[in-house]
Amino acid sequence: MQANSLSLSKAVLIAGPTASGKSALALELAQKTGGIVINTDSMQVYRDLRIITARPTVEEEARAPHRLYGHVDASVNFSAGAWVADAAKVLAEARAEKRLAVFIGGSGLYFKALTRGLSAVPPIPPDVREAVRARLERDGVEALHTELARRDPVSAERLKPRDRTRIARALEVVEATGRTLPDWHQEGLPPLLPRSEFTALFLAPERDQLYARIDARFDAMLTAGALDEVAALAARNLDPLLPAMKAHGVPVLIHYLRSEITREEAAEIGRADTRHYAKRQFTWFRHQLPEFEWVKPEAARGWLEARTA
């Protein structure tokens, strides 16, 4: 790839911690190049959660084509594999229209699936998933971890004994397929974007500056209607283990709506949880996706201009 030229057959990947300015940068690039903004965030796929997940506004979406935002119902246990299948269709659309594909988000697993490939685990039938979740509620996570240690000792050894979501997932795979997750992981699917077909940056603001933005944004979400959004979601009485029910801010605001904590306590917990998540994002990308070039927000536009000129 030329240092000053990026073919539209390639894709641009913009990652970074929450509240780092990714969306604005992706929108600016898409407008400049006539590109398509493709969501690569595991929570922004849910139509129920526009405000609390900081999805682009309707006005922003009108300024350039946006794909894979709010296209999944909160009742769906959406996966990285399902996202890759959707992303493949959008990437084909972008290439057919000779548009630059701009993947943007903060979900490291989605970016890893996009650029490294996925294991070949088939979809889990809903009845199997529901049966395992029912046993989890009835018998407790310790009992399921004990069962997992018998049926998939490798996964059980890797997982913390109280990791409800991952223990349930590992058992679902054994129940549905008769094979363990480590066994399936040996049969990988190829990446949607091989290394030669993308350029990637990770927005890396100063921590103090980022944390201040996170705090201000969470408060702004509350003012903008996040409570009403979460109240509507809570009224659906969905499985609390569903991904949408665990989006940052959702569980704590449900506690507030049930009068279990004060609004200020909920806000403080929500801000702190989001800061901790941002910290984990830094660590994950540093260790899992070293091909992403770390760029300060103030230098990102110049970095992209040098590659899209």
Sine and cosine of phi, psi and omega as CSV:
sin_phi,cos_phi,sin_psi,cos_psi,sin_omega,cos_omega
0.00,0.00,0.76,-0.64,0.07,-1.00
-0.90,0.43,0.60,-0.80,-0.03,-1.00
-0.90,0.44,-0.46,0.89,-0.07,-1.00
-0.92,-0.39,0.30,0.95,-0.05,-1.00
-0.54,-0.84,0.76,-0.65,0.02,-1.00
-0.84,-0.55,0.91,-0.41,0.01,-1.00
-0.90,0.43,0.60,-0.80,0.03,-1.00
-0.93,0.37,-0.18,0.98,0.09,-1.00
-0.97,0.25,-0.26,0.96,0.07,-1.00
-1.00,0.00,0.20,-0.98,0.03,-1.00
-0.87,-0.49,0.42,-0.91,0.12,-0.99
-0.95,-0.33,0.76,-0.65,0.00,-1.00
-0.93,-0.37,0.86,-0.50,0.00,-1.00
-0.89,-0.45,0.94,-0.33,0.01,-1.00
-0.90,-0.44,0.07,-1.00,0.02,-1.00
0.42,-0.91,0.21,-0.98,0.02,-1.00
-0.93,0.36,0.28,-0.96,0.04,-1.00
-0.85,0.52,0.61,-0.79,0.04,-1.00
0.93,0.37,0.37,0.93,-0.02,-1.00
-1.00,-0.03,-0.08,1.00,0.00,-1.00
0.99,-0.13,0.29,0.96,-0.04,-1.00
-0.88,0.48,-0.72,0.69,-0.11,-0.99
-0.88,0.48,-0.69,0.72,0.00,-1.00
-0.90,0.44,-0.64,0.77,0.00,-1.00
-0.92,0.40,-0.69,0.72,0.00,-1.00
-0.90,0.43,-0.66,0.75,0.00,-1.00
-0.90,0.44,-0.68,0.74,0.01,-1.00
-0.88,0.47,-0.67,0.74,0.00,-1.00
-0.92,0.40,-0.67,0.74,0.00,-1.00
-0.90,0.44,-0.65,0.76,0.03,-1.00
-0.91,0.41,-0.64,0.77,-0.05,-1.00
-0.92,0.39,-0.60,0.80,-0.11,-0.99
-0.97,-0.24,-0.11,0.99,-0.13,-0.99
0.96,0.27,0.46,0.89,-0.09,-1.00
-1.00,0.08,0.01,-1.00,0.03,-1.00
-0.91,-0.41,0.79,-0.62,0.05,-1.00
-1.00,0.07,0.84,-0.54,-0.07,-1.00
-0.89,-0.46,0.89,-0.46,-0.04,-1.00
-0.90,0.44,0.77,-0.64,0.04,-1.00
-0.79,-0.61,0.71,0.70,0.00,-1.00
-0.78,-0.62,0.80,-0.60,-0.15,-0.99
-0.94,0.35,-0.32,0.95,0.01,-1.00
-0.99,-0.14,-0.45,0.89,-0.02,-1.00
-0.97,0.25,-0.05,1.00,0.10,-1.00
-0.96,0.28,-0.33,0.94,-0.14,-0.99
-1.00,0.05,0.81,-0.58,-0.06,-1.00
-0.92,0.38,-0.41,0.91,-0.04,-1.00
-0.96,0.28,-0.21,0.98,-0.24,-0.97
-0.81,-0.59,0.81,0.58,0.01,-1.00
-0.94,0.35,-0.74,0.67,-0.14,-0.99
-0.97,0.25,-0.79,0.62,-0.14,-0.99
-0.93,0.38,-0.35,0.94,0.05,-1.00
-0.98,-0.19,0.06,1.00,0.03,-1.00
0.85,0.52,0.66,0.75,0.11,-0.99
-0.89,0.45,0.43,-0.90,0.09,-1.00
-0.82,0.57,0.54,-0.84,0.02,-1.00
-0.96,0.27,0.23,-0.97,0.06,-1.00
-0.85,0.52,-0.64,0.77,0.01,-1.00
-0.90,0.43,-0.66,0.75,0.03,-1.00
-0.92,0.40,-0.65,0.76,0.01,-1.00
-0.90,0.44,-0.43,0.90,0.00,-1.00
-0.97,0.23,-0.26,0.97,-0.07,-1.00
-1.00,0.08,-0.26,0.97,0.04,-1.00
-0.30,-0.96,0.42,-0.91,0.04,-1.00
-0.88,0.47,0.75,-0.66,0.06,-1.00
-0.86,-0.51,0.67,-0.74,-0.01,-1.00
-0.75,-0.66,0.48,-0.88,0.08,-1.00
0.92,0.39,0.44,0.90,0.13,-0.99
-0.97,-0.24,0.80,-0.60,0.11,-0.99
0.87,0.49,0.52,0.85,-0.05,-1.00
-0.98,-0.20,0.09,1.00,-0.06,-1.00
-0.82,-0.57,0.68,-0.73,0.05,-1.00
-0.97,0.24,0.52,-0.85,-0.04,-1.00
-0.89,0.45,-0.32,0.95,0.00,-1.00
-0.98,0.22,-0.13,0.99,-0.06,-1.00
-1.00,-0.03,0.72,-0.69,0.10,-1.00
-1.00,0.06,0.97,0.22,-0.11,-0.99
-0.94,0.33,0.58,-0.82,-0.09,-1.00
-0.82,-0.58,0.22,-0.97,0.08,-1.00
-0.88,0.47,-0.58,0.81,0.02,-1.00
-0.90,0.43,-0.67,0.75,0.03,-1.00
-0.91,0.42,-0.61,0.79,0.01,-1.00
-0.91,0.41,-0.69,0.73,0.00,-1.00
-0.87,0.49,-0.65,0.76,0.03,-1.00
-0.88,0.48,-0.68,0.73,0.05,-1.00
-0.92,0.40,-0.67,0.75,-0.03,-1.00
-0.90,0.43,-0.55,0.83,0.02,-1.00
-0.88,0.48,-0.64,0.77,0.02,-1.00
-0.91,0.40,-0.67,0.74,-0.02,-1.00
-0.93,0.36,-0.62,0.79,0.04,-1.00
-0.89,0.45,-0.65,0.76,0.06,-1.00
-0.89,0.45,-0.63,0.78,0.06,-1.00
-0.88,0.48,-0.73,0.69,-0.01,-1.00
-0.87,0.49,-0.69,0.73,-0.03,-1.00
-0.93,0.37,-0.61,0.79,0.02,-1.00
-0.90,0.43,-0.56,0.83,-0.01,-1.00
-1.00,-0.05,0.05,1.00,-0.02,-1.00
0.83,0.56,0.71,0.70,0.06,-1.00
-0.94,-0.33,0.53,-0.85,0.07,-1.00
-0.95,0.31,0.79,-0.62,0.07,-1.00
-1.00,0.05,0.87,-0.48,-0.02,-1.00
-0.92,-0.40,0.98,-0.19,0.03,-1.00
-1.00,0.07,0.79,-0.61,-0.09,-1.00
-0.62,-0.78,0.73,-0.68,0.02,-1.00
0.18,-0.98,-0.09,-1.00,-0.04,-1.00
-0.85,-0.53,0.12,0.99,-0.06,-1.00
-1.00,0.00,0.97,-0.23,-0.04,-1.00
-0.85,0.52,-0.61,0.79,-0.02,-1.00
-0.90,0.43,-0.60,0.80,0.03,-1.00
-0.91,0.40,-0.69,0.72,0.02,-1.00
-0.91,0.42,-0.61,0.79,0.01,-1.00
-0.92,0.39,-0.66,0.75,0.05,-1.00
-0.89,0.46,-0.62,0.78,-0.01,-1.00
-0.90,0.43,-0.65,0.76,-0.16,-0.99
-0.96,-0.28,-0.27,0.96,-0.02,-1.00
-0.89,-0.46,-0.27,0.96,-0.05,-1.00
0.99,-0.12,0.03,-1.00,-0.09,-1.00
-0.73,-0.68,0.35,-0.94,0.19,-0.98
-0.95,0.32,0.29,-0.96,-0.14,-0.99
-0.99,-0.10,0.45,0.89,-0.03,-1.00
-0.88,0.48,0.81,-0.58,0.01,-1.00
-0.96,0.29,0.27,-0.96,0.05,-1.00
-0.87,0.50,0.60,-0.80,0.01,-1.00
-1.00,0.03,0.80,-0.59,0.02,-1.00
-0.86,0.51,0.63,-0.77,-0.03,-1.00
-0.83,0.56,-0.58,0.81,-0.04,-1.00
-0.93,0.38,-0.55,0.83,0.06,-1.00
-0.92,0.39,-0.72,0.69,0.00,-1.00
-0.87,0.49,-0.71,0.70,-0.03,-1.00
-0.90,0.43,-0.61,0.80,0.02,-1.00
-0.91,0.42,-0.68,0.74,0.02,-1.00
-0.92,0.39,-0.66,0.75,0.01,-1.00
-0.90,0.43,-0.61,0.79,0.03,-1.00
-0.90,0.44,-0.65,0.76,0.04,-1.00
-0.92,0.39,-0.58,0.82,0.04,-1.00
-0.87,0.49,-0.70,0.71,0.00,-1.00
-0.94,0.35,-0.61,0.80,-0.06,-1.00
-0.97,0.23,-0.71,0.71,-0.16,-0.99
-0.98,-0.20,-0.33,0.94,-0.01,-1.00
1.00,-0.06,0.37,-0.93,-0.09,-1.00
-0.92,0.38,-0.53,0.85,-0.02,-1.00
-0.89,0.46,-0.65,0.76,0.00,-1.00
-0.90,0.43,-0.66,0.75,0.01,-1.00
-0.93,0.36,-0.57,0.82,0.05,-1.00
-0.91,0.41,-0.61,0.79,0.05,-1.00
-0.89,0.45,-0.67,0.74,0.04,-1.00
-0.90,0.43,-0.66,0.75,0.02,-1.00
-0.88,0.47,-0.61,0.79,0.02,-1.00
-0.88,0.48,-0.50,0.87,0.03,-1.00
-0.98,0.17,-0.63,0.78,-0.14,-0.99
-1.00,-0.10,-0.45,0.89,0.01,-1.00
-0.56,-0.83,0.96,0.29,-0.10,-1.00
-0.88,0.48,-0.50,0.87,0.00,-1.00
-0.91,0.42,-0.75,0.66,0.02,-1.00
-0.90,0.44,-0.68,0.73,-0.01,-1.00
-0.86,0.50,-0.61,0.79,0.00,-1.00
-0.93,0.37,-0.56,0.83,-0.05,-1.00
-0.98,0.22,-0.48,0.88,-0.12,-0.99
-1.00,-0.06,0.54,-0.84,0.13,-0.99
-0.94,0.34,0.63,-0.78,-0.11,-0.99
-0.87,0.49,-0.28,0.96,-0.01,-1.00
-0.92,-0.39,0.30,0.95,0.03,-1.00
-0.99,0.13,0.99,0.11,-0.13,-0.99
-0.82,0.57,-0.74,0.67,-0.11,-0.99
-0.91,0.42,-0.75,0.66,-0.08,-1.00
-0.96,0.28,-0.56,0.83,0.07,-1.00
-0.90,0.43,-0.71,0.71,0.04,-1.00
-0.88,0.48,-0.68,0.74,0.00,-1.00
-0.87,0.49,-0.73,0.69,-0.03,-1.00
-0.89,0.45,-0.64,0.77,0.03,-1.00
-0.93,0.36,-0.62,0.79,0.04,-1.00
-0.85,0.53,-0.67,0.74,-0.02,-1.00
-0.90,0.43,-0.69,0.72,0.03,-1.00
-0.90,0.44,-0.70,0.71,-0.02,-1.00
-0.88,0.48,-0.70,0.71,-0.13,-0.99
-0.98,0.20,-0.55,0.84,-0.17,-0.99
-0.89,-0.46,-0.30,0.95,-0.08,-1.00
0.97,0.24,0.12,0.99,0.01,-1.00
-0.79,-0.61,0.43,-0.90,-0.03,-1.00
-1.00,0.08,0.32,-0.95,0.06,-1.00
-0.85,0.52,-0.74,0.67,0.02,-1.00
-0.84,0.54,-0.56,0.83,0.04,-1.00
-0.90,0.44,-0.73,0.69,0.02,-1.00
-0.90,0.44,-0.59,0.81,-0.07,-1.00
-0.90,0.44,-0.31,0.95,0.04,-1.00
-0.97,0.26,-0.25,0.97,-0.01,-1.00
-0.95,-0.32,0.98,0.18,-0.09,-1.00
-0.99,0.14,0.47,-0.88,0.13,-0.99
-1.00,-0.08,0.54,-0.84,-0.07,-1.00
-0.93,0.38,0.41,-0.91,0.02,-1.00
-0.93,0.37,0.53,-0.85,0.07,-1.00
-0.94,0.34,-0.57,0.82,0.01,-1.00
-0.83,-0.56,0.99,-0.16,0.12,-0.99
-0.88,0.47,0.30,-0.95,-0.12,-0.99
-0.83,0.56,-0.53,0.84,-0.04,-1.00
-0.97,0.25,-0.12,0.99,-0.13,-0.99
-0.95,-0.32,0.22,0.98,0.04,-1.00
-0.47,-0.88,0.35,-0.94,0.21,-0.98
-0.83,-0.56,0.61,-0.79,-0.20,-0.98
-0.68,-0.73,0.69,-0.73,0.10,-0.99
-0.77,-0.64,0.46,-0.89,0.08,-1.00
-0.87,-0.49,0.91,-0.42,0.03,-1.00
-0.94,0.35,0.83,-0.56,-0.10,-1.00
-0.79,-0.61,0.99,0.17,0.03,-1.00
-0.95,0.32,0.28,-0.96,0.14,-0.99
-0.88,0.47,0.63,-0.78,-0.12,-0.99
-0.86,0.50,-0.73,0.68,-0.05,-1.00
-0.87,0.48,-0.67,0.74,0.03,-1.00
-0.90,0.44,-0.68,0.73,-0.01,-1.00
-0.90,0.44,-0.72,0.69,-0.05,-1.00
-0.90,0.44,-0.57,0.82,0.06,-1.00
-0.91,0.41,-0.63,0.78,0.04,-1.00
-0.91,0.41,-0.65,0.76,0.01,-1.00
-0.87,0.49,-0.73,0.69,-0.01,-1.00
-0.88,0.47,-0.71,0.71,-0.02,-1.00
-0.91,0.41,-0.62,0.79,-0.03,-1.00
-0.94,0.34,-0.61,0.79,0.01,-1.00
-0.90,0.44,-0.68,0.74,0.04,-1.00
-0.89,0.45,-0.62,0.78,0.02,-1.00
-0.91,0.41,-0.58,0.81,0.05,-1.00
-0.88,0.48,-0.67,0.74,0.01,-1.00
-0.88,0.48,-0.67,0.75,0.01,-1.00
-0.93,0.38,-0.53,0.85,-0.11,-0.99
-1.00,0.09,-0.05,1.00,0.06,-1.00
0.90,-0.43,0.27,0.96,-0.01,-1.00
-0.88,0.48,-0.57,0.82,-0.01,-1.00
-0.90,0.44,-0.68,0.73,0.04,-1.00
-0.89,0.45,-0.63,0.78,0.01,-1.00
-0.89,0.45,-0.73,0.68,0.00,-1.00
-0.93,0.37,-0.59,0.81,0.04,-1.00
-0.88,0.48,-0.67,0.75,0.02,-1.00
-0.90,0.43,-0.62,0.78,0.04,-1.00
-0.92,0.39,-0.71,0.71,-0.02,-1.00
-0.88,0.48,-0.56,0.83,-0.03,-1.00
-0.91,0.42,-0.27,0.96,0.01,-1.00
-0.99,0.17,-0.22,0.98,0.05,-1.00
0.81,0.58,0.74,0.68,0.01,-1.00
-0.98,0.18,0.27,-0.96,0.06,-1.00
-0.85,0.53,0.84,-0.54,-0.03,-1.00
-0.90,0.43,-0.23,0.97,0.04,-1.00
-1.00,0.08,-0.14,0.99,0.04,-1.00
-0.89,0.46,0.57,-0.82,-0.02,-1.00
-0.81,0.58,-0.68,0.73,-0.05,-1.00
-0.88,0.48,-0.51,0.86,-0.03,-1.00
-0.97,0.23,-0.20,0.98,0.00,-1.00
-0.94,-0.34,0.16,0.99,0.04,-1.00
-0.85,0.53,0.56,-0.83,-0.06,-1.00
-0.84,0.54,0.81,-0.58,-0.02,-1.00
0.99,-0.17,-0.45,0.89,-0.06,-1.00
-0.93,0.37,-0.81,0.59,-0.05,-1.00
-0.86,0.50,-0.67,0.74,-0.08,-1.00
-0.94,0.33,-0.57,0.82,0.04,-1.00
-0.95,0.31,-0.49,0.87,0.12,-0.99
-0.91,0.42,-0.65,0.76,0.07,-1.00
-0.86,0.50,-0.66,0.75,0.04,-1.00
-0.90,0.43,-0.71,0.71,-0.03,-1.00
-0.90,0.44,-0.40,0.92,0.06,-1.00
-1.00,-0.01,0.13,0.99,0.02,-1.00
0.89,0.45,0.49,0.87,0.01,-1.00
-1.00,0.02,-0.39,0.92,0.08,-1.00
-0.60,-0.80,0.23,-0.97,0.02,-1.00
-0.99,0.15,0.24,-0.97,0.03,-1.00
-0.88,0.47,-0.67,0.74,-0.01,-1.00
-0.92,0.40,-0.61,0.79,0.06,-1.00
-0.89,0.45,-0.67,0.74,0.03,-1.00
-0.89,0.46,-0.68,0.73,-0.01,-1.00
-0.90,0.44,-0.68,0.74,-0.01,-1.00
-0.91,0.41,-0.67,0.74,0.04,-1.00
-0.91,0.43,-0.67,0.74,0.01,-1.00
-0.88,0.47,-0.69,0.73,0.04,-1.00
-0.89,0.45,-0.69,0.72,-0.03,-1.00
-0.91,0.41,-0.69,0.73,0.02,-1.00
-0.86,0.50,-0.64,0.77,-0.01,-1.00
-0.93,0.36,-0.62,0.79,0.07,-1.00
-0.89,0.46,-0.67,0.74,0.02,-1.00
-0.90,0.43,-0.62,0.78,0.04,-1.00
-0.89,0.46,-0.68,0.73,0.03,-1.00
-0.86,0.51,-0.65,0.76,0.02,-1.00
-0.89,0.46,-0.66,0.76,0.03,-1.00
-0.92,0.40,-0.56,0.83,0.03,-1.00
-0.90,0.44,-0.69,0.73,0.06,-1.00
-0.83,0.56,-0.76,0.65,-0.07,-1.00
-0.90,0.43,-0.68,0.73,-0.07,-1.00
-0.90,0.44,-0.76,0.66,-0.05,-1.00
-0.92,0.39,-0.59,0.81,0.00,-1.00
-0.87,0.49,-0.65,0.76,-0.09,-1.00
-1.00,-0.06,-0.53,0.85,-0.13,-0.99
-0.99,-0.10,-0.49,0.87,-0.08,-1.00
-0.74,-0.68,0.93,0.37,-0.05,-1.00
-0.93,0.38,-0.22,0.97,0.02,-1.00
-0.95,0.31,-0.24,0.97,0.10,-1.00
-0.97,0.25,0.78,-0.63,0.03,-1.00
-1.00,0.08,0.81,-0.58,-0.02,-1.00
-0.99,0.17,0.80,-0.60,-0.09,-1.00
-0.73,-0.68,0.69,-0.72,0.10,-0.99
-0.93,0.36,0.58,-0.82,-0.02,-1.00
-0.81,0.59,-0.63,0.78,-0.04,-1.00
-0.94,0.35,-0.29,0.96,0.01,-1.00
-0.97,-0.22,-0.08,1.00,-0.16,-0.99
-0.92,0.40,-0.64,0.77,-0.03,-1.00
-0.90,0.43,-0.68,0.74,0.05,-1.00
-0.90,0.44,-0.62,0.78,0.02,-1.00
-0.87,0.49,-0.70,0.71,0.00,-1.00
-0.95,0.33,-0.64,0.77,0.01,-1.00
-0.87,0.50,-0.60,0.80,0.01,-1.00
-0.91,0.42,-0.35,0.94,-0.06,-1.00
-0.95,-0.33,-0.05,1.00,0.00,-1.00
-0.82,-0.57,0.15,0.99,-0.03,-1.00
-0.91,0.42,0.00,0.00,0.00,0.00
